[in-house]
Amino acid sequence: MIGMVLVTHGRLADELVAALEHVVGPQPNVATVCIGPDDDMEQRRSDILQSTSKVDDGAGVVLLTDMFGGTPS
């Protein structure tokens, strides 16, 4: 199954996954990275890479962000 990583400002990614799982159940190949205003961006980049590796079972990973050109992208 194709994995998915959601990267957003604030807790939006976590809330989107919570809504998704409320409707369709647990999604083991979905991960989130939430970026706060005071976060260390190098740490968040590392988190994104780790999350991508975690959900990649060989079929690929889709990386989604909340704002094109924003901090998460």
PDB file with SEQRES, HELIX, SHEET and CRYST1 records, atoms N, CA, C and O in Angstrom:
SEQRES   1 A   73  MET ILE GLY MET VAL LEU VAL THR HIS GLY ARG LEU ALA          
SEQRES   2 A   73  ASP GLU LEU VAL ALA ALA LEU GLU HIS VAL VAL GLY PRO          
SEQRES   3 A   73  GLN PRO ASN VAL ALA THR VAL CYS ILE GLY PRO ASP ASP          
SEQRES   4 A   73  ASP MET GLU GLN ARG ARG SER ASP ILE LEU GLN SER THR          
SEQRES   5 A   73  SER LYS VAL ASP ASP GLY ALA GLY VAL VAL LEU LEU THR          
SEQRES   6 A   73  ASP MET PHE GLY GLY THR PRO SER                              
HELIX    1 AA1 LEU A   12  VAL A   24  1                                  13    
HELIX    2 AA2 MET A   41  VAL A   55  1                                  15    
SHEET    1 AA1 3 VAL A  30  ILE A  35  0                                        
SHEET    2 AA1 3 GLY A   3  HIS A   9  1                                        
SHEET    3 AA1 3 VAL A  61  THR A  65  1                                        
CRYST1    1.000    1.000    1.000  90.00  90.00  90.00 P 1           1          
ATOM      1  N   MET A   1       0.841  -1.179   0.000  1.00  0.00           N  
ATOM      2  CA  MET A   1       0.000   0.000   0.000  1.00  0.00           C  
ATOM      3  C   MET A   1       0.887   1.244   0.000  1.00  0.00           C  
ATOM      4  O   MET A   1       1.930   1.269   0.653  1.00  0.00           O  
ATOM      5  N   ILE A   2       0.475   2.251  -0.720  1.00  0.00           N  
ATOM      6  CA  ILE A   2       1.220   3.511  -0.754  1.00  0.00           C  
ATOM      7  C   ILE A   2       1.088   4.200   0.595  1.00  0.00           C  
ATOM      8  O   ILE A   2      -0.013   4.320   1.132  1.00  0.00           O  
ATOM      9  N   GLY A   3       2.211   4.652   1.141  1.00  0.00           N  
ATOM     10  CA  GLY A   3       2.194   5.368   2.410  1.00  0.00           C  
ATOM     11  C   GLY A   3       1.875   6.838   2.201  1.00  0.00           C  
ATOM     12  O   GLY A   3       1.947   7.353   1.085  1.00  0.00           O  
ATOM     13  N   MET A   4       1.520   7.507   3.296  1.00  0.00           N  
ATOM     14  CA  MET A   4       1.212   8.930   3.223  1.00  0.00           C  
ATOM     15  C   MET A   4       1.757   9.626   4.464  1.00  0.00           C  
ATOM     16  O   MET A   4       1.570   9.160   5.588  1.00  0.00           O  
ATOM     17  N   VAL A   5       2.437  10.755   4.237  1.00  0.00           N  
ATOM     18  CA  VAL A   5       2.918  11.599   5.330  1.00  0.00           C  
ATOM     19  C   VAL A   5       2.279  12.969   5.157  1.00  0.00           C  
ATOM     20  O   VAL A   5       2.407  13.596   4.106  1.00  0.00           O  
ATOM     21  N   LEU A   6       1.592  13.427   6.195  1.00  0.00           N  
ATOM     22  CA  LEU A   6       0.981  14.758   6.209  1.00  0.00           C  
ATOM     23  C   LEU A   6       1.864  15.668   7.040  1.00  0.00           C  
ATOM     24  O   LEU A   6       2.173  15.356   8.190  1.00  0.00           O  
ATOM     25  N   VAL A   7       2.277  16.799   6.462  1.00  0.00           N  
ATOM     26  CA  VAL A   7       3.128  17.774   7.153  1.00  0.00           C  
ATOM     27  C   VAL A   7       2.380  19.102   7.160  1.00  0.00           C  
ATOM     28  O   VAL A   7       2.087  19.660   6.103  1.00  0.00           O  
ATOM     29  N   THR A   8       2.073  19.605   8.353  1.00  0.00           N  
ATOM     30  CA  THR A   8       1.268  20.826   8.435  1.00  0.00           C  
ATOM     31  C   THR A   8       1.740  21.755   9.542  1.00  0.00           C  
ATOM     32  O   THR A   8       2.511  21.380  10.425  1.00  0.00           O  
ATOM     33  N   HIS A   9       1.249  22.973   9.457  1.00  0.00           N  
ATOM     34  CA  HIS A   9       1.399  23.923  10.559  1.00  0.00           C  
ATOM     35  C   HIS A   9       0.475  23.480  11.696  1.00  0.00           C  
ATOM     36  O   HIS A   9      -0.590  22.914  11.451  1.00  0.00           O  
ATOM     37  N   GLY A  10       0.881  23.734  12.920  1.00  0.00           N  
ATOM     38  CA  GLY A  10       0.030  23.403  14.065  1.00  0.00           C  
ATOM     39  C   GLY A  10      -0.305  21.927  14.112  1.00  0.00           C  
ATOM     40  O   GLY A  10       0.494  21.093  13.686  1.00  0.00           O  
ATOM     41  N   ARG A  11      -1.469  21.600  14.622  1.00  0.00           N  
ATOM     42  CA  ARG A  11      -1.888  20.207  14.806  1.00  0.00           C  
ATOM     43  C   ARG A  11      -2.816  19.728  13.686  1.00  0.00           C  
ATOM     44  O   ARG A  11      -3.463  18.689  13.822  1.00  0.00           O  
ATOM     45  N   LEU A  12      -2.886  20.477  12.584  1.00  0.00           N  
ATOM     46  CA  LEU A  12      -3.815  20.153  11.506  1.00  0.00           C  
ATOM     47  C   LEU A  12      -3.639  18.719  11.007  1.00  0.00           C  
ATOM     48  O   LEU A  12      -4.630  18.019  10.797  1.00  0.00           O  
ATOM     49  N   ALA A  13      -2.413  18.274  10.817  1.00  0.00           N  
ATOM     50  CA  ALA A  13      -2.170  16.916  10.309  1.00  0.00           C  
ATOM     51  C   ALA A  13      -2.752  15.866  11.244  1.00  0.00           C  
ATOM     52  O   ALA A  13      -3.408  14.927  10.792  1.00  0.00           O  
ATOM     53  N   ASP A  14      -2.518  16.018  12.544  1.00  0.00           N  
ATOM     54  CA  ASP A  14      -3.058  15.055  13.510  1.00  0.00           C  
ATOM     55  C   ASP A  14      -4.582  15.026  13.469  1.00  0.00           C  
ATOM     56  O   ASP A  14      -5.188  13.956  13.537  1.00  0.00           O  
ATOM     57  N   GLU A  15      -5.195  16.190  13.360  1.00  0.00           N  
ATOM     58  CA  GLU A  15      -6.658  16.262  13.344  1.00  0.00           C  
ATOM     59  C   GLU A  15      -7.238  15.684  12.056  1.00  0.00           C  
ATOM     60  O   GLU A  15      -8.294  15.052  12.085  1.00  0.00           O  
ATOM     61  N   LEU A  16      -6.566  15.890  10.934  1.00  0.00           N  
ATOM     62  CA  LEU A  16      -7.028  15.297   9.676  1.00  0.00           C  
ATOM     63  C   LEU A  16      -6.982  13.772   9.740  1.00  0.00           C  
ATOM     64  O   LEU A  16      -7.907  13.102   9.279  1.00  0.00           O  
ATOM     65  N   VAL A  17      -5.919  13.228  10.306  1.00  0.00           N  
ATOM     66  CA  VAL A  17      -5.813  11.774  10.428  1.00  0.00           C  
ATOM     67  C   VAL A  17      -6.847  11.248  11.424  1.00  0.00           C  
ATOM     68  O   VAL A  17      -7.418  10.179  11.210  1.00  0.00           O  
ATOM     69  N   ALA A  18      -7.094  11.981  12.502  1.00  0.00           N  
ATOM     70  CA  ALA A  18      -8.126  11.567  13.462  1.00  0.00           C  
ATOM     71  C   ALA A  18      -9.489  11.487  12.778  1.00  0.00           C  
ATOM     72  O   ALA A  18     -10.242  10.541  13.007  1.00  0.00           O  
ATOM     73  N   ALA A  19      -9.810  12.470  11.943  1.00  0.00           N  
ATOM     74  CA  ALA A  19     -11.083  12.457  11.213  1.00  0.00           C  
ATOM     75  C   ALA A  19     -11.125  11.294  10.220  1.00  0.00           C  
ATOM     76  O   ALA A  19     -12.140  10.606  10.110  1.00  0.00           O  
ATOM     77  N   LEU A  20     -10.028  11.076   9.504  1.00  0.00           N  
ATOM     78  CA  LEU A  20      -9.938   9.963   8.561  1.00  0.00           C  
ATOM     79  C   LEU A  20     -10.184   8.635   9.263  1.00  0.00           C  
ATOM     80  O   LEU A  20     -10.984   7.821   8.801  1.00  0.00           O  
ATOM     81  N   GLU A  21      -9.496   8.419  10.378  1.00  0.00           N  
ATOM     82  CA  GLU A  21      -9.615   7.150  11.094  1.00  0.00           C  
ATOM     83  C   GLU A  21     -10.983   6.991  11.751  1.00  0.00           C  
ATOM     84  O   GLU A  21     -11.437   5.866  11.958  1.00  0.00           O  
ATOM     85  N   HIS A  22     -11.636   8.082  12.076  1.00  0.00           N  
ATOM     86  CA  HIS A  22     -12.992   8.014  12.618  1.00  0.00           C  
ATOM     87  C   HIS A  22     -13.941   7.421  11.575  1.00  0.00           C  
ATOM     88  O   HIS A  22     -14.864   6.683  11.919  1.00  0.00           O  
ATOM     89  N   VAL A  23     -13.713   7.742  10.315  1.00  0.00           N  
ATOM     90  CA  VAL A  23     -14.588   7.286   9.235  1.00  0.00           C  
ATOM     91  C   VAL A  23     -14.201   5.899   8.733  1.00  0.00           C  
ATOM     92  O   VAL A  23     -15.068   5.041   8.569  1.00  0.00           O  
ATOM     93  N   VAL A  24     -12.905   5.666   8.485  1.00  0.00           N  
ATOM     94  CA  VAL A  24     -12.496   4.420   7.819  1.00  0.00           C  
ATOM     95  C   VAL A  24     -11.668   3.477   8.681  1.00  0.00           C  
ATOM     96  O   VAL A  24     -11.288   2.401   8.219  1.00  0.00           O  
ATOM     97  N   GLY A  25     -11.383   3.854   9.918  1.00  0.00           N  
ATOM     98  CA  GLY A  25     -10.616   2.985  10.801  1.00  0.00           C  
ATOM     99  C   GLY A  25      -9.126   3.274  10.747  1.00  0.00           C  
ATOM    100  O   GLY A  25      -8.686   4.162  10.016  1.00  0.00           O  
ATOM    101  N   PRO A  26      -8.347   2.523  11.522  1.00  0.00           N  
ATOM    102  CA  PRO A  26      -6.900   2.752  11.633  1.00  0.00           C  
ATOM    103  C   PRO A  26      -6.185   2.698  10.282  1.00  0.00           C  
ATOM    104  O   PRO A  26      -6.502   1.880   9.419  1.00  0.00           O  
ATOM    105  N   GLN A  27      -5.225   3.584  10.132  1.00  0.00           N  
ATOM    106  CA  GLN A  27      -4.444   3.687   8.899  1.00  0.00           C  
ATOM    107  C   GLN A  27      -2.961   3.531   9.242  1.00  0.00           C  
ATOM    108  O   GLN A  27      -2.297   4.522   9.545  1.00  0.00           O  
ATOM    109  N   PRO A  28      -2.434   2.316   9.199  1.00  0.00           N  
ATOM    110  CA  PRO A  28      -1.046   2.090   9.619  1.00  0.00           C  
ATOM    111  C   PRO A  28       0.003   2.732   8.711  1.00  0.00           C  
ATOM    112  O   PRO A  28       1.135   2.954   9.140  1.00  0.00           O  
ATOM    113  N   ASN A  29      -0.355   3.029   7.474  1.00  0.00           N  
ATOM    114  CA  ASN A  29       0.620   3.605   6.543  1.00  0.00           C  
ATOM    115  C   ASN A  29       0.466   5.112   6.402  1.00  0.00           C  
ATOM    116  O   ASN A  29       0.817   5.682   5.369  1.00  0.00           O  
ATOM    117  N   VAL A  30      -0.058   5.759   7.440  1.00  0.00           N  
ATOM    118  CA  VAL A  30      -0.215   7.209   7.447  1.00  0.00           C  
ATOM    119  C   VAL A  30       0.518   7.761   8.662  1.00  0.00           C  
ATOM    120  O   VAL A  30       0.338   7.279   9.780  1.00  0.00           O  
ATOM    121  N   ALA A  31       1.348   8.778   8.430  1.00  0.00           N  
ATOM    122  CA  ALA A  31       2.085   9.423   9.521  1.00  0.00           C  
ATOM    123  C   ALA A  31       1.903  10.930   9.424  1.00  0.00           C  
ATOM    124  O   ALA A  31       1.574  11.461   8.363  1.00  0.00           O  
ATOM    125  N   THR A  32       2.118  11.608  10.536  1.00  0.00           N  
ATOM    126  CA  THR A  32       1.993  13.065  10.560  1.00  0.00           C  
ATOM    127  C   THR A  32       3.248  13.704  11.129  1.00  0.00           C  
ATOM    128  O   THR A  32       3.943  13.122  11.962  1.00  0.00           O  
ATOM    129  N   VAL A  33       3.518  14.909  10.661  1.00  0.00           N  
ATOM    130  CA  VAL A  33       4.550  15.771  11.242  1.00  0.00           C  
ATOM    131  C   VAL A  33       3.902  17.138  11.398  1.00  0.00           C  
ATOM    132  O   VAL A  33       3.490  17.757  10.417  1.00  0.00           O  
ATOM    133  N   CYS A  34       3.817  17.601  12.636  1.00  0.00           N  
ATOM    134  CA  CYS A  34       3.197  18.893  12.937  1.00  0.00           C  
ATOM    135  C   CYS A  34       4.298  19.897  13.260  1.00  0.00           C  
ATOM    136  O   CYS A  34       5.199  19.610  14.049  1.00  0.00           O  
ATOM    137  N   ILE A  35       4.219  21.067  12.649  1.00  0.00           N  
ATOM    138  CA  ILE A  35       5.262  22.076  12.818  1.00  0.00           C  
ATOM    139  C   ILE A  35       4.713  23.261  13.597  1.00  0.00           C  
ATOM    140  O   ILE A  35       3.732  23.889  13.198  1.00  0.00           O  
ATOM    141  N   GLY A  36       5.367  23.554  14.717  1.00  0.00           N  
ATOM    142  CA  GLY A  36       4.987  24.690  15.551  1.00  0.00           C  
ATOM    143  C   GLY A  36       5.873  25.888  15.266  1.00  0.00           C  
ATOM    144  O   GLY A  36       6.915  25.754  14.623  1.00  0.00           O  
ATOM    145  N   PRO A  37       5.466  27.061  15.741  1.00  0.00           N  
ATOM    146  CA  PRO A  37       6.204  28.291  15.438  1.00  0.00           C  
ATOM    147  C   PRO A  37       7.619  28.333  16.010  1.00  0.00           C  
ATOM    148  O   PRO A  37       8.473  29.040  15.475  1.00  0.00           O  
ATOM    149  N   ASP A  38       7.880  27.603  17.067  1.00  0.00           N  
ATOM    150  CA  ASP A  38       9.201  27.641  17.699  1.00  0.00           C  
ATOM    151  C   ASP A  38      10.010  26.373  17.467  1.00  0.00           C  
ATOM    152  O   ASP A  38      11.042  26.173  18.107  1.00  0.00           O  
ATOM    153  N   ASP A  39       9.556  25.520  16.563  1.00  0.00           N  
ATOM    154  CA  ASP A  39      10.238  24.247  16.322  1.00  0.00           C  
ATOM    155  C   ASP A  39      11.580  24.439  15.626  1.00  0.00           C  
ATOM    156  O   ASP A  39      11.786  25.404  14.890  1.00  0.00           O  
ATOM    157  N   ASP A  40      12.479  23.504  15.876  1.00  0.00           N  
ATOM    158  CA  ASP A  40      13.772  23.435  15.196  1.00  0.00           C  
ATOM    159  C   ASP A  40      13.528  22.786  13.832  1.00  0.00           C  
ATOM    160  O   ASP A  40      13.176  21.609  13.761  1.00  0.00           O  
ATOM    161  N   MET A  41      13.711  23.539  12.763  1.00  0.00           N  
ATOM    162  CA  MET A  41      13.380  23.034  11.434  1.00  0.00           C  
ATOM    163  C   MET A  41      14.274  21.873  10.999  1.00  0.00           C  
ATOM    164  O   MET A  41      13.831  21.015  10.236  1.00  0.00           O  
ATOM    165  N   GLU A  42      15.500  21.832  11.460  1.00  0.00           N  
ATOM    166  CA  GLU A  42      16.358  20.680  11.139  1.00  0.00           C  
ATOM    167  C   GLU A  42      15.791  19.415  11.777  1.00  0.00           C  
ATOM    168  O   GLU A  42      15.837  18.344  11.172  1.00  0.00           O  
ATOM    169  N   GLN A  43      15.258  19.528  12.987  1.00  0.00           N  
ATOM    170  CA  GLN A  43      14.635  18.378  13.648  1.00  0.00           C  
ATOM    171  C   GLN A  43      13.379  17.954  12.896  1.00  0.00           C  
ATOM    172  O   GLN A  43      13.132  16.760  12.732  1.00  0.00           O  
ATOM    173  N   ARG A  44      12.593  18.907  12.441  1.00  0.00           N  
ATOM    174  CA  ARG A  44      11.373  18.573  11.691  1.00  0.00           C  
ATOM    175  C   ARG A  44      11.724  17.904  10.364  1.00  0.00           C  
ATOM    176  O   ARG A  44      11.030  16.978   9.944  1.00  0.00           O  
ATOM    177  N   ARG A  45      12.791  18.353   9.695  1.00  0.00           N  
ATOM    178  CA  ARG A  45      13.224  17.685   8.453  1.00  0.00           C  
ATOM    179  C   ARG A  45      13.580  16.229   8.739  1.00  0.00           C  
ATOM    180  O   ARG A  45      13.232  15.327   7.977  1.00  0.00           O  
ATOM    181  N   SER A  46      14.276  16.021   9.846  1.00  0.00           N  
ATOM    182  CA  SER A  46      14.622  14.664  10.253  1.00  0.00           C  
ATOM    183  C   SER A  46      13.358  13.849  10.539  1.00  0.00           C  
ATOM    184  O   SER A  46      13.270  12.681  10.161  1.00  0.00           O  
ATOM    185  N   ASP A  47      12.384  14.466  11.204  1.00  0.00           N  
ATOM    186  CA  ASP A  47      11.112  13.789  11.491  1.00  0.00           C  
ATOM    187  C   ASP A  47      10.393  13.395  10.203  1.00  0.00           C  
ATOM    188  O   ASP A  47       9.811  12.313  10.121  1.00  0.00           O  
ATOM    189  N   ILE A  48      10.433  14.269   9.200  1.00  0.00           N  
ATOM    190  CA  ILE A  48       9.787  13.975   7.920  1.00  0.00           C  
ATOM    191  C   ILE A  48      10.457  12.774   7.258  1.00  0.00           C  
ATOM    192  O   ILE A  48       9.775  11.881   6.757  1.00  0.00           O  
ATOM    193  N   LEU A  49      11.780  12.750   7.254  1.00  0.00           N  
ATOM    194  CA  LEU A  49      12.500  11.618   6.660  1.00  0.00           C  
ATOM    195  C   LEU A  49      12.206  10.323   7.402  1.00  0.00           C  
ATOM    196  O   LEU A  49      12.000   9.283   6.776  1.00  0.00           O  
ATOM    197  N   GLN A  50      12.185  10.376   8.732  1.00  0.00           N  
ATOM    198  CA  GLN A  50      11.883   9.183   9.530  1.00  0.00           C  
ATOM    199  C   GLN A  50      10.461   8.700   9.278  1.00  0.00           C  
ATOM    200  O   GLN A  50      10.223   7.500   9.143  1.00  0.00           O  
ATOM    201  N   SER A  51       9.520   9.632   9.214  1.00  0.00           N  
ATOM    202  CA  SER A  51       8.121   9.268   8.962  1.00  0.00           C  
ATOM    203  C   SER A  51       7.962   8.650   7.579  1.00  0.00           C  
ATOM    204  O   SER A  51       7.207   7.694   7.405  1.00  0.00           O  
ATOM    205  N   THR A  52       8.671   9.195   6.600  1.00  0.00           N  
ATOM    206  CA  THR A  52       8.612   8.654   5.245  1.00  0.00           C  
ATOM    207  C   THR A  52       9.124   7.217   5.223  1.00  0.00           C  
ATOM    208  O   THR A  52       8.514   6.348   4.599  1.00  0.00           O  
ATOM    209  N   SER A  53      10.230   6.969   5.894  1.00  0.00           N  
ATOM    210  CA  SER A  53      10.776   5.608   5.963  1.00  0.00           C  
ATOM    211  C   SER A  53       9.816   4.663   6.677  1.00  0.00           C  
ATOM    212  O   SER A  53       9.661   3.508   6.281  1.00  0.00           O  
ATOM    213  N   LYS A  54       9.177   5.159   7.728  1.00  0.00           N  
ATOM    214  CA  LYS A  54       8.270   4.337   8.534  1.00  0.00           C  
ATOM    215  C   LYS A  54       7.070   3.835   7.732  1.00  0.00           C  
ATOM    216  O   LYS A  54       6.654   2.689   7.901  1.00  0.00           O  
ATOM    217  N   VAL A  55       6.513   4.672   6.866  1.00  0.00           N  
ATOM    218  CA  VAL A  55       5.297   4.280   6.139  1.00  0.00           C  
ATOM    219  C   VAL A  55       5.577   3.684   4.764  1.00  0.00           C  
ATOM    220  O   VAL A  55       4.643   3.272   4.076  1.00  0.00           O  
ATOM    221  N   ASP A  56       6.829   3.628   4.350  1.00  0.00           N  
ATOM    222  CA  ASP A  56       7.180   3.093   3.028  1.00  0.00           C  
ATOM    223  C   ASP A  56       7.349   1.585   3.099  1.00  0.00           C  
ATOM    224  O   ASP A  56       8.313   1.086   3.680  1.00  0.00           O  
ATOM    225  N   ASP A  57       6.401   0.860   2.501  1.00  0.00           N  
ATOM    226  CA  ASP A  57       6.521  -0.596   2.463  1.00  0.00           C  
ATOM    227  C   ASP A  57       6.986  -1.077   1.090  1.00  0.00           C  
ATOM    228  O   ASP A  57       6.878  -2.259   0.763  1.00  0.00           O  
ATOM    229  N   GLY A  58       7.506  -0.141   0.292  1.00  0.00           N  
ATOM    230  CA  GLY A  58       8.018  -0.488  -1.025  1.00  0.00           C  
ATOM    231  C   GLY A  58       7.150  -0.007  -2.171  1.00  0.00           C  
ATOM    232  O   GLY A  58       7.574  -0.043  -3.326  1.00  0.00           O  
ATOM    233  N   ALA A  59       5.935   0.446  -1.868  1.00  0.00           N  
ATOM    234  CA  ALA A  59       5.017   0.909  -2.913  1.00  0.00           C  
ATOM    235  C   ALA A  59       5.086   2.417  -3.119  1.00  0.00           C  
ATOM    236  O   ALA A  59       4.400   2.958  -3.986  1.00  0.00           O  
ATOM    237  N   GLY A  60       5.912   3.098  -2.327  1.00  0.00           N  
ATOM    238  CA  GLY A  60       6.050   4.543  -2.446  1.00  0.00           C  
ATOM    239  C   GLY A  60       5.336   5.286  -1.334  1.00  0.00           C  
ATOM    240  O   GLY A  60       4.578   4.706  -0.556  1.00  0.00           O  
ATOM    241  N   VAL A  61       5.595   6.584  -1.279  1.00  0.00           N  
ATOM    242  CA  VAL A  61       5.014   7.443  -0.245  1.00  0.00           C  
ATOM    243  C   VAL A  61       4.575   8.754  -0.886  1.00  0.00           C  
ATOM    244  O   VAL A  61       5.304   9.335  -1.690  1.00  0.00           O  
ATOM    245  N   VAL A  62       3.388   9.212  -0.529  1.00  0.00           N  
ATOM    246  CA  VAL A  62       2.893  10.521  -0.934  1.00  0.00           C  
ATOM    247  C   VAL A  62       3.116  11.456   0.248  1.00  0.00           C  
ATOM    248  O   VAL A  62       2.743  11.137   1.377  1.00  0.00           O  
ATOM    249  N   LEU A  63       3.722  12.604  -0.011  1.00  0.00           N  
ATOM    250  CA  LEU A  63       3.976  13.604   1.028  1.00  0.00           C  
ATOM    251  C   LEU A  63       3.072  14.796   0.756  1.00  0.00           C  
ATOM    252  O   LEU A  63       3.164  15.419  -0.302  1.00  0.00           O  
ATOM    253  N   LEU A  64       2.199  15.118   1.707  1.00  0.00           N  
ATOM    254  CA  LEU A  64       1.239  16.214   1.550  1.00  0.00           C  
ATOM    255  C   LEU A  64       1.540  17.320   2.553  1.00  0.00           C  
ATOM    256  O   LEU A  64       1.841  17.045   3.715  1.00  0.00           O  
ATOM    257  N   THR A  65       1.458  18.573   2.103  1.00  0.00           N  
ATOM    258  CA  THR A  65       1.649  19.715   2.998  1.00  0.00           C  
ATOM    259  C   THR A  65       0.423  20.615   2.923  1.00  0.00           C  
ATOM    260  O   THR A  65      -0.375  20.515   1.991  1.00  0.00           O  
ATOM    261  N   ASP A  66       0.278  21.496   3.913  1.00  0.00           N  
ATOM    262  CA  ASP A  66      -0.918  22.338   3.955  1.00  0.00           C  
ATOM    263  C   ASP A  66      -0.800  23.617   3.145  1.00  0.00           C  
ATOM    264  O   ASP A  66      -1.824  24.186   2.767  1.00  0.00           O  
ATOM    265  N   MET A  67       0.404  24.091   2.864  1.00  0.00           N  
ATOM    266  CA  MET A  67       0.566  25.334   2.105  1.00  0.00           C  
ATOM    267  C   MET A  67       1.758  25.222   1.171  1.00  0.00           C  
ATOM    268  O   MET A  67       2.889  25.059   1.630  1.00  0.00           O  
ATOM    269  N   PHE A  68       1.524  25.308  -0.133  1.00  0.00           N  
ATOM    270  CA  PHE A  68       2.622  25.281  -1.086  1.00  0.00           C  
ATOM    271  C   PHE A  68       3.553  26.460  -0.811  1.00  0.00           C  
ATOM    272  O   PHE A  68       3.111  27.607  -0.742  1.00  0.00           O  
ATOM    273  N   GLY A  69       4.823  26.175  -0.657  1.00  0.00           N  
ATOM    274  CA  GLY A  69       5.810  27.217  -0.403  1.00  0.00           C  
ATOM    275  C   GLY A  69       5.934  27.611   1.052  1.00  0.00           C  
ATOM    276  O   GLY A  69       6.802  28.412   1.398  1.00  0.00           O  
ATOM    277  N   GLY A  70       5.080  27.064   1.919  1.00  0.00           N  
ATOM    278  CA  GLY A  70       5.154  27.364   3.349  1.00  0.00           C  
ATOM    279  C   GLY A  70       6.254  26.562   4.017  1.00  0.00           C  
ATOM    280  O   GLY A  70       6.927  25.760   3.369  1.00  0.00           O  
ATOM    281  N   THR A  71       6.437  26.775   5.296  1.00  0.00           N  
ATOM    282  CA  THR A  71       7.479  26.091   6.060  1.00  0.00           C  
ATOM    283  C   THR A  71       7.457  24.579   5.880  1.00  0.00           C  
ATOM    284  O   THR A  71       8.517  23.991   5.668  1.00  0.00           O  
ATOM    285  N   PRO A  72       6.290  23.912   5.953  1.00  0.00           N  
ATOM    286  CA  PRO A  72       6.292  22.453   5.815  1.00  0.00           C  
ATOM    287  C   PRO A  72       6.818  21.946   4.483  1.00  0.00           C  
ATOM    288  O   PRO A  72       7.355  20.840   4.414  1.00  0.00           O  
ATOM    289  N   SER A  73       6.674  22.737   3.421  1.00  0.00           N  
ATOM    290  CA  SER A  73       7.123  22.236   2.122  1.00  0.00           C  
ATOM    291  C   SER A  73       8.569  22.612   1.873  1.00  0.00           C  
ATOM    292  O   SER A  73       9.123  22.276   0.827  1.00  0.00           O  
TER     293      SER A  73                                                      
END                                                                             
